[in-house]
Amino acid sequence: MPTLPPRSENRPEGANDSGPRPDGHRIAKLLARAGIASRREIERMIAEGRVALDGNVLDTPATILASLKGVTVDGNPVAAAEATRLFAFHKPSGLITAERDPAGRPTIYTALRNALPGDTPRLMPVGRLDLNTEGLLLLTNDGGLKRTMELPATNVPRTYRARAFGAVTQSQLEDLMDGVEIDGMRYGSINANLERSSGRNLWIELTITEGKNREVRNVLEHLGLQVNRLIRTGYGPFNIGDLPRGQAVELTGKPVAHFISEMTGAPIPRGGVKKAEKVVIAAAKPPPPARPAPRKGPSARPAKPEPAKAATPTRKDAAAARSAPRRGPAAPPAPRKDRETLTNAPRKGAGRPGNPRSGPNSSAPSSSRARKRPAPTRGNTPPRAPRK
């Protein structure tokens, strides 16, 4: 059974055993750094006898090791720690921030299976979001980075947007800067601003640095408000940006490397990095939908008939058209002899007795005297004379 190594002569008296030592680190810290689980979870695994060193089951998390060589968890050897990686996940409401739930409710890992590539290492959530809380959730494969970001002493800010029902003033929200004590629990400074209100529906933005359990909900309920939606929009220098709900993306670049180096104490990459006040997570745009392939078979719709193309006249046709005699207007059809029409009908009064223009004593023949009136059409009828 491994025991604690002898005390170093250069180690000052009263030094904390949980801190770094010149001859190694605690096994819980090394396993957390390797991404096995959080320190608290590893301590529970050691108490259950699931961690062994060279075949010997360990019973204390205070074992000091220089490396993870020979360490097994559940009989599986532990590989060397990979490079620290950080991911952002837009958690929807209705998911538990845990690896498993005794009640059988869906967890964040159910959604992460479809949101991350298959070669992604085991990730641990940085902090927790309640079942009905949505928004930005950071995940990492480094248990040390996870613990450092969760500690209230590091003062990493967390920003939330809350939709609440009730009445509150900006002056009441500003009083939260001095902290508040609720049911014996002391909450630190909270920066709260009233964004907008519509009647008794309010949107409030809050920034906290401690991250205690249900801190935002407890504080707003203490002010007489009923929270019906809570969204975490920022954690540290990272903002949720336009990351779609249920999607995850890896955070890379120099600002991310600088933040990780500041949290873990790891060396900064050669050349240095520029410190960014805020890193916005830009989600990749989804590819445009593919167009359907054209149908190879005959279409169900009947084909439209193509209009007949006029024949192009040739030079011979144009010359024949110029030499042909011009035709006048077509003559009207000859009326029948035994049928009266509007043009050959006799005038009214012709052939009647007493009519001076008709009869045998007439000086002029009726055929020459009778005028053929045009067919009555619209527009050529003379107006009637006014009655006397």
C-alpha angles and dihedrals in degrees: 000000000000116000134195113286118246116280113268116244091226093051110107119232116263094023116157112257090210093063127082117294129199092239101045147301137271114281091236090059093047093049091047090050089052089056098248095128142305119296093254091050092048091052088054090048091052090050089053091052096245096128122073138175118211089341095310115117113234121226102183132055090211093082111129118218135172093211141355094255109140094010117132132185116203087347094304119116116242116238124220117278116272126221114289113266130185128203134186122217128188099220116207121213117266097049127111117229094227140089093245137004123213090213092057096243118152116267134205090260089065089063095037092062089070097033099054133053119260095249094058112125122239108289131204124205118245102228123333139274121208122246093263096036118098137184138067118012119175120212130191141176091222114087091192092056090047093054094045094051092048097051114102089218091070091059095217104174122234118198124204137181114211129191109206140171120229141050128297136151131224089243090060091050092050090056088067089073087080092052129246137236118221122182092339094312116118117213120196131228115321124192106211129174131182105234101184141328135208109191106306094340111101138185113207129182117210132183119197133176104196103056098204121176111291090345098153095045094046093050095048092045088051087059091054097259128134111220112214099167133023125185127181107215102173143025117186110318092340124098128193091235113170096331106146119241113269093017130114133203134183117245113228139159138075097298090055092048090050092051093049091047091051092050100042102028091237115151118270115245116267112279095033128250134254115246112236122204092211135010115204117206108231113197119215113256113249114248116258115264114268117251116243115258116252116260114256096197126074114290119250092227118082114252116252113246112250115235115251113257117234115242113253110242116238129216092261092054092050092050092049091050092053093048095048115099116254116250122223126225115301114264117241116253115270113253121238117262096230096045126077119222133182090268103046100035113117118252119262111271096022112136093015120129113259095029108126092204094057136052134058095293093058114121095216127046115256092231092061097038096048112088122210109233118209119252111278109255134168113282101021098072108112116235118260119254115249117260117254 
